[in-house]
Structures are given as C-alpha cells and as structure tokens.
Amino acid sequence: MKPLHILTLGAGGFIGSHLTSRLLREGHRVIALDTHADKLADVLDHRQFTFVEHDIFNHDFPLEQMIEEADLVVDLIAHANPGLYVRQPLDVFRLNFNENLRIAELCVKHQRRLIQFSSCEVYGKSLTAVCGDQLKEPHHPAHATFAEDTTDLIMGPVEKHRWIYACAKQLLERVLHAHGLERKLNYTIIRPFNFIGPKIDYLPRDTDGVPRVFSYFMEALQTGEPMKLVNGGDHQRCYTYIDDAVECIYRIVLNPDGVCDRQIFNIGSPANEISIRELAHLMRDLYRDEFAPANPQLPEIISVTGEEFYGEGYEDSDRRIPDITKARTLLGWEPTWAVRDLLRETMAYYMSAYPKSLA
C-alpha cells in the first residue's frame, strides 16, 4: 500500500496521539489539527508530520481545503469528559454533533473517505437494566453484549441529560449512514470500549469536569484523597489497552479489499470485564505492591451518589461488553492485553511522568 496523506482532527488527545505515532511509523504523511500538541511532543519534529493549532469552532479557517487535499480524514473530535456531559450539555452537543457533521459533509462534497470515532455509549442501557425482572438469567453476559448491526440502542429519559453525549454520537452515526445511502459517503465508524494507556489524561486534572475513571483513581492514589465509587461502583466495563486498540484502528486505515467501507466496528476487550469497585481495589493493590513508598497511607474507597459526584442529570450505562466478531472476522484482530497488565503498564507511566504528584 502506498503511503497516505491523512488528516487527523483531534489528534492531540489520548487516542489521536497514539494513532499519529503509529501512522508516522508506517510511513504515512500526517496533518494533525487540534487546540494543543502536548501529547504529540515526541513527533513534532518528524519530517512527515505537520501540526496545525486550531479550534474547530472557528470557521474562519481553510478546513475544506485540508479535507480536499487528504486521502483520508480521521475525525476524533469530541468532548470525552463525563462531568461536562452533565454541566455543559449544549457545548457537548454542539461539538459532538454539529461540528462533526460539518466535517462529514465536507467529506461528502469532496468524496473523501472518513473514519469517524463514535462511542460505546451509543448502546445505552443493557437489557438487564431495562427489563431484568423479566429475564430468566438477568446477569448473563448475553444481555449486555453489544453487536454493531443488531443491538437496539436504549437511552434514558430526557431529564437525565448526561445521555446527550451518547445521543449526539448516535445521531451522527445515523446521519453518516444516510449520507452513505444517498450520497455515497465512504465512512467507517469506530465505537471504542474504554481504552486505557499512557497519556489518557493529565495529572492533576487540567480541565473542567471529572476525568475518566482510571485517571481519577490514579490521582487519588497519588494524593491520598478518597477513591469515590459512583453508586457503589457496581457498573461494569471492559478495559482495552491503547496498543491493542491502535492495532485495530490501523487495520481499519488500511481497509484491505474495502472490507471497512460503510461499516461500524466495536473495538474492545470482552475478556477484561471488571466492575468499577473491583477496578478501584485492583489499582490500590497494584499501587501498594509495586509503586508506593514503604508503609504507604492508602486512600479510602468510599461510595457516593451520581448526583454528588457529577451533578443533577446523571445516569449511565450499567454494563457493556463488546461483540468483536466483526473485527475478528474482517480484520483478523484480537486484543492481547489482560486487565491487570494494562493497568500495571499505565500506572507505571503515570508514576514516572508525574512523580511530583505523589502524596
């Protein structure tokens, strides 16, 4: 395959920075657009890389020309901060839907292939959460295993406005599908399932809102503050190491024989399911055994309500397990990192990168 000219939007974030490094190692030309480049520091001087500092809300910018000149557009632009979903729902919608739709329509206009990052949150609630009392085995994994093309997408009530993030992502997916049908847009949608790895967030937190749960727990371990479990930490997630994720994403970029055209892919590690409570205890144990000074003062693990932690309007998915049959079948991809190993690797990075945060 000849090298591609790839435009990555939102390249300065967690996923984008790791993907950019992989694309450059594989010999592609990358134009990266974002408001910040801190996580791209190790590639800024690469001869095949150009960073453009830009806020996508500023429309006085030659974005259309950049899309027209690219072979492939990778759109990672999103608010990925759960606290913002509750406190600034309109900003979340405007970025996650309006601005991403503008990008998609420019790809339609110039017939450019688009890889659109969505979210596993589009699946919403599991069958167990909706009708558990009517199920023969309400806690069977089948009731929370989500497939790209057959699973119903079940959201909560409007007053639980945290769902605006998931709804915006889902609506964008439906519009991309319609553009594919009516205007021949060549797109691939990616639904990430709880990626973890170096550079996932800054410590201490550098943005408004609440960081993702790994980063929140990591900060608590380094400061001694309590590790707070929302509603007891019963929610379950499947954590995926970023190297595994990027391997799958890169295979989607290559798109062998067009197998990714107008497809949706789950990317996740179904074998790594763990409750948030179990995650807190595992991270605390790893910190005590492998990273903490002698006789550490370990943080307390406590439970708080969703409203206390995030604010009014909070509700969340109870459980979500990716069905990765499509990625296995079409791309030959299989995740390899176990949850304990990926936590140890990522915690080691943060202990090295942020030593001054230690209590």
Protein Blocks (a to p, Z undefined) as FASTA:
>chain_A
ZZdddddehklmmklmmmmmmmmmnopacddddfbfklmmmmmmpmkbccddddfklmbb
cklmmmmmpmbdcdfbdcddfklmmmmmmlmmmmmmmmmmmmmmmmmmnopacdddddfk
lnopafklmmmmmpfblmbmklmcccfklpccddddfklmmlmmmmmmmmmmmmmmmmmm
mnopacdddddehiadehkbccddfbecjddfklmmmmmmmnopacddeehilaccdddd
fklmmmmmmmmmnopghlmgopacddddfklgccfklmmmmmmmmmmmmmpcehiacddd
ddddfklmnoghiacdfbdcddfklmmmmnopacfbdfklmmmmmmmmmmmmmmmlpZZ
